[in-house]
Amino acid sequence: MPRRRRRPRRTAPDTKGRAILAALDGSPASERALREAIGLAVALRSELVLLHVVEDPAPWLPGAVDLHDEGERHRALADFGQVLLQRAADAAAGAGAKAERVQRKAGRVNIARTILDEAAARECGLVVLGSHGRRGLTPLPLGGDADGVVATATMPVLIVR
């Protein structure tokens, strides 16, 4: 009789007393990551840091906000992020997780660096983010921002597809 292969045990990183940062962008993968982060925060009794990073899209990219003024474009994206963060905070509260909403502008650094800087500043024990597996002109294994986070993180990272 063939031996059954054992499934690897799923273990969570030691985040006891440390916050879990969930980076959100409104994508379906980000929504799935939020659900995972909320579940972990509840199970581990950790605080949840909900982060939205505002990045101005290049005006020539498809899907870019159709506003000509850079300040107006940034305000529209920031407003979108505030709505996104409020919905995420409501979902966390509904599940019994304590959550803090944070919005940052990427500025001259990339989104991955902004995510990791915020996680380090808050001494988070885990970063959770979604990945759709594509970004820019060539597909990357996880997606540009997720690859950047995984490549340079000094804390555990959970990628949700």
Legacy VTK file of the C-alpha trace (Angstrom):
# vtk DataFile Version 3.0
C-alpha trace
ASCII
DATASET POLYDATA
POINTS 161 float
0.000 0.000 0.000
1.506 3.347 -1.018
2.254 5.764 1.754
0.215 8.914 1.824
2.201 12.046 1.542
1.877 14.297 4.501
0.729 17.808 3.872
3.105 20.411 5.226
1.873 22.029 8.392
0.790 25.591 7.972
2.309 27.685 10.698
1.924 31.373 11.255
4.914 33.556 12.037
5.304 34.653 15.631
3.352 37.902 15.620
2.215 37.799 19.228
2.061 41.376 20.393
3.103 42.618 16.962
0.867 44.181 14.364
0.021 42.687 10.977
0.260 45.126 8.070
-2.181 44.583 5.201
-1.328 46.564 2.066
-4.446 47.370 0.042
-4.961 48.643 -3.494
-8.589 47.719 -4.226
-7.788 44.800 -6.545
-9.487 41.393 -6.146
-6.157 39.947 -4.922
-5.950 42.740 -2.355
-9.463 41.907 -1.144
-8.458 38.255 -0.688
-5.327 39.358 1.184
-7.453 41.537 3.458
-9.649 38.551 4.373
-6.532 36.508 5.222
-5.040 39.355 7.264
-8.262 39.823 9.231
-8.453 36.086 9.933
-4.851 36.043 11.159
-5.322 39.181 13.267
-8.345 37.644 14.981
-6.693 34.245 15.498
-3.421 35.722 16.765
-5.030 38.622 18.642
-2.842 41.058 16.737
-3.600 44.614 15.756
-4.132 45.173 12.049
-2.512 48.070 10.190
-4.413 48.774 6.969
-2.163 50.575 4.492
-2.999 52.212 1.186
-0.149 53.719 -0.803
-1.030 56.514 -3.215
0.964 56.384 -6.425
0.209 58.815 -9.219
-0.271 56.831 -12.432
1.508 57.951 -15.554
-1.065 59.909 -17.575
-0.450 57.819 -20.705
-1.247 54.464 -19.046
-4.647 52.894 -19.728
-6.875 53.228 -16.687
-5.076 56.314 -15.413
-7.362 58.812 -13.757
-8.518 61.172 -16.491
-7.590 64.411 -14.743
-5.066 66.825 -16.157
-3.978 68.569 -12.978
-1.465 66.531 -10.944
-2.870 67.800 -7.633
-6.395 66.896 -8.719
-5.223 63.424 -9.776
-3.531 62.880 -6.411
-6.644 64.030 -4.501
-8.849 61.640 -6.500
-6.537 58.719 -5.753
-6.253 59.678 -2.090
-10.057 59.891 -1.816
-10.360 56.435 -3.393
-7.844 55.143 -0.841
-9.765 56.620 2.086
-12.950 54.854 0.957
-10.999 51.627 0.521
-9.459 51.933 3.993
-12.824 52.665 5.620
-14.391 49.575 4.032
-11.440 47.465 5.186
-11.649 48.873 8.723
-15.384 48.110 8.806
-14.716 44.520 7.690
-12.025 44.123 10.365
-14.280 45.530 13.080
-17.078 43.217 11.977
-14.749 40.244 12.484
-13.555 41.507 15.864
-10.130 42.776 14.813
-8.726 46.111 15.920
-7.496 48.035 12.882
-5.712 51.296 12.200
-6.019 53.013 8.805
-2.908 54.517 7.231
-2.430 56.221 3.882
0.988 57.136 2.481
2.180 58.686 -0.755
4.910 56.727 -2.521
6.663 59.926 -3.536
10.110 59.318 -4.971
10.345 55.756 -3.686
8.444 52.781 -5.013
5.394 51.206 -3.441
7.301 48.193 -2.087
9.736 50.443 -0.217
6.846 52.503 1.185
5.106 49.334 2.433
8.266 48.022 4.091
9.163 51.382 5.622
5.703 51.573 7.218
5.921 47.970 8.468
9.348 48.628 10.002
8.270 51.903 11.598
5.356 50.115 13.270
7.446 47.023 14.113
4.976 44.746 12.325
5.507 41.027 12.615
3.950 40.219 9.233
3.117 41.941 5.951
0.141 40.620 3.962
-0.533 41.661 0.393
-2.266 40.411 -2.702
-0.602 39.720 -6.013
-2.139 39.299 -9.423
1.163 38.153 -10.905
1.611 40.823 -13.527
2.857 44.389 -13.678
4.247 46.599 -16.335
5.298 45.334 -19.738
6.624 41.918 -18.697
5.039 39.552 -16.184
6.993 38.965 -13.007
6.495 35.850 -10.864
4.387 37.716 -8.291
3.858 41.200 -9.637
6.103 44.250 -9.381
5.136 45.464 -5.922
4.901 41.992 -4.378
8.287 40.998 -5.826
9.796 44.175 -4.417
8.386 43.497 -0.955
9.485 39.851 -0.887
12.960 40.646 -2.228
13.796 43.230 0.438
11.609 42.415 3.460
13.211 41.845 6.850
9.990 40.401 8.279
7.723 37.568 7.124
5.533 38.309 4.098
2.331 36.503 3.134
1.410 36.796 -0.543
-2.200 36.011 -1.432
-3.229 35.362 -5.030
LINES 1 162
161 0 1 2 3 4 5 6 7 8 9 10 11 12 13 14 15 16 17 18 19 20 21 22 23 24 25 26 27 28 29 30 31 32 33 34 35 36 37 38 39 40 41 42 43 44 45 46 47 48 49 50 51 52 53 54 55 56 57 58 59 60 61 62 63 64 65 66 67 68 69 70 71 72 73 74 75 76 77 78 79 80 81 82 83 84 85 86 87 88 89 90 91 92 93 94 95 96 97 98 99 100 101 102 103 104 105 106 107 108 109 110 111 112 113 114 115 116 117 118 119 120 121 122 123 124 125 126 127 128 129 130 131 132 133 134 135 136 137 138 139 140 141 142 143 144 145 146 147 148 149 150 151 152 153 154 155 156 157 158 159 160
